[in-house]
Amino acid sequence: MADDDLTVTMNTETHRFEVKLGAETAFAEYELKGDTIAFPHTVVPDAFAGQGVAGRLVQASLAYAKENKLWVKPTCSFFHAYIAKRPKLHELVHPDMREGLATP
């Protein structure tokens, strides 16, 4: 699959950012509460393995948060790890959750 085919869409009905490939859907669930968006769960089917889909989901989700001036709560372990490795993204994270992002 070409990188251009990895289109992430925001599905407000299911509260997910999604990428579709045939009958398969990779997604990152989100929960909006006030000025905060939490990301509790990410699922990437085997059909997407090794194509950078999870990273694209995180990038699109964080771009949405930034554009809408939302604090991010990365409760999903993948989101947390992705953000922890990228100090420039730490400013998006809700202050209550920043402590665990410190890199050694």
KALINMO-V706071 format. One record per residue. N is the residue number from 1. RES is the residue in one letter. SS is DSSP state (alpha for helix, beta for strand, coil for the rest). BURIAL is + if it has 9 or more other C-alpha atoms within 8 Angstrom, else -. D_CENTER is the distance of its C-alpha to the mean C-alpha in Angstrom with 1 decimal. Layout:
n=N res=RES ss=SS burial=BURIAL d_center=D_CENTER
n=N res=RES ss=SS burial=BURIAL d_center=D_CENTER
This chain:
n=1 res=M ss=coil burial=- d_center=20.3
n=2 res=A ss=coil burial=- d_center=20.2
n=3 res=D ss=alpha burial=- d_center=17.2
n=4 res=D ss=alpha burial=- d_center=18.2
n=5 res=D ss=alpha burial=- d_center=17.8
n=6 res=L ss=coil burial=+ d_center=14.1
n=7 res=T ss=coil burial=- d_center=13.6
n=8 res=V ss=coil burial=+ d_center=10.4
n=9 res=T ss=beta burial=- d_center=11.8
n=10 res=M ss=beta burial=- d_center=11.0
n=11 res=N ss=beta burial=+ d_center=13.2
n=12 res=T ss=coil burial=- d_center=14.6
n=13 res=E ss=coil burial=- d_center=17.0
n=14 res=T ss=coil burial=- d_center=14.8
n=15 res=H ss=coil burial=+ d_center=12.0
n=16 res=R ss=beta burial=+ d_center=9.4
n=17 res=F ss=beta burial=+ d_center=7.6
n=18 res=E ss=beta burial=+ d_center=9.9
n=19 res=V ss=beta burial=+ d_center=11.8
n=20 res=K ss=beta burial=+ d_center=15.4
n=21 res=L ss=beta burial=- d_center=18.0
n=22 res=G ss=coil burial=- d_center=21.3
n=23 res=A ss=coil burial=- d_center=21.2
n=24 res=E ss=beta burial=- d_center=17.9
n=25 res=T ss=beta burial=+ d_center=14.5
n=26 res=A ss=beta burial=+ d_center=11.2
n=27 res=F ss=beta burial=+ d_center=8.6
n=28 res=A ss=beta burial=+ d_center=5.7
n=29 res=E ss=beta burial=+ d_center=8.0
n=30 res=Y ss=coil burial=+ d_center=8.2
n=31 res=E ss=beta burial=+ d_center=11.5
n=32 res=L ss=beta burial=- d_center=13.1
n=33 res=K ss=beta burial=- d_center=16.1
n=34 res=G ss=coil burial=- d_center=18.1
n=35 res=D ss=coil burial=- d_center=16.6
n=36 res=T ss=beta burial=+ d_center=13.6
n=37 res=I ss=beta burial=+ d_center=10.2
n=38 res=A ss=beta burial=+ d_center=9.2
n=39 res=F ss=coil burial=+ d_center=6.5
n=40 res=P ss=coil burial=+ d_center=9.3
n=41 res=H ss=coil burial=+ d_center=8.8
n=42 res=T ss=beta burial=+ d_center=7.5
n=43 res=V ss=beta burial=- d_center=10.6
n=44 res=V ss=coil burial=+ d_center=11.7
n=45 res=P ss=coil burial=+ d_center=15.5
n=46 res=D ss=alpha burial=- d_center=18.1
n=47 res=A ss=alpha burial=- d_center=18.8
n=48 res=F ss=alpha burial=+ d_center=15.7
n=49 res=A ss=coil burial=+ d_center=16.6
n=50 res=G ss=coil burial=- d_center=16.8
n=51 res=Q ss=coil burial=- d_center=15.5
n=52 res=G ss=coil burial=- d_center=12.3
n=53 res=V ss=alpha burial=+ d_center=10.3
n=54 res=A ss=alpha burial=+ d_center=7.6
n=55 res=G ss=alpha burial=- d_center=7.5
n=56 res=R ss=alpha burial=+ d_center=7.8
n=57 res=L ss=alpha burial=+ d_center=4.9
n=58 res=V ss=alpha burial=+ d_center=2.8
n=59 res=Q ss=alpha burial=- d_center=6.1
n=60 res=A ss=alpha burial=+ d_center=6.7
n=61 res=S ss=alpha burial=+ d_center=4.5
n=62 res=L ss=alpha burial=+ d_center=6.1
n=63 res=A ss=alpha burial=- d_center=9.1
n=64 res=Y ss=alpha burial=- d_center=9.5
n=65 res=A ss=alpha burial=+ d_center=9.6
n=66 res=K ss=alpha burial=+ d_center=12.0
n=67 res=E ss=alpha burial=- d_center=14.0
n=68 res=N ss=coil burial=- d_center=14.6
n=69 res=K ss=coil burial=- d_center=15.3
n=70 res=L ss=coil burial=+ d_center=13.2
n=71 res=W ss=beta burial=+ d_center=12.8
n=72 res=V ss=beta burial=+ d_center=9.6
n=73 res=K ss=beta burial=+ d_center=10.2
n=74 res=P ss=coil burial=+ d_center=8.0
n=75 res=T ss=coil burial=+ d_center=10.3
n=76 res=C ss=coil burial=+ d_center=8.6
n=77 res=S ss=alpha burial=- d_center=10.5
n=78 res=F ss=alpha burial=- d_center=8.2
n=79 res=F ss=alpha burial=+ d_center=5.7
n=80 res=H ss=alpha burial=+ d_center=9.2
n=81 res=A ss=alpha burial=- d_center=10.9
n=82 res=Y ss=alpha burial=+ d_center=8.8
n=83 res=I ss=alpha burial=+ d_center=9.4
n=84 res=A ss=alpha burial=+ d_center=12.9
n=85 res=K ss=coil burial=- d_center=14.0
n=86 res=R ss=coil burial=- d_center=13.5
n=87 res=P ss=alpha burial=- d_center=15.8
n=88 res=K ss=alpha burial=- d_center=15.4
n=89 res=L ss=alpha burial=+ d_center=11.9
n=90 res=H ss=alpha burial=+ d_center=13.7
n=91 res=E ss=alpha burial=- d_center=15.3
n=92 res=L ss=alpha burial=+ d_center=12.2
n=93 res=V ss=beta burial=+ d_center=12.1
n=94 res=H ss=coil burial=+ d_center=14.6
n=95 res=P ss=alpha burial=- d_center=17.9
n=96 res=D ss=alpha burial=- d_center=18.4
n=97 res=M ss=alpha burial=+ d_center=15.6
n=98 res=R ss=coil burial=+ d_center=16.4
n=99 res=E ss=alpha burial=- d_center=19.2
n=100 res=G ss=alpha burial=- d_center=17.4
n=101 res=L ss=alpha burial=+ d_center=15.6
n=102 res=A ss=coil burial=- d_center=19.1
n=103 res=T ss=coil burial=- d_center=19.7
n=104 res=P ss=coil burial=- d_center=23.2
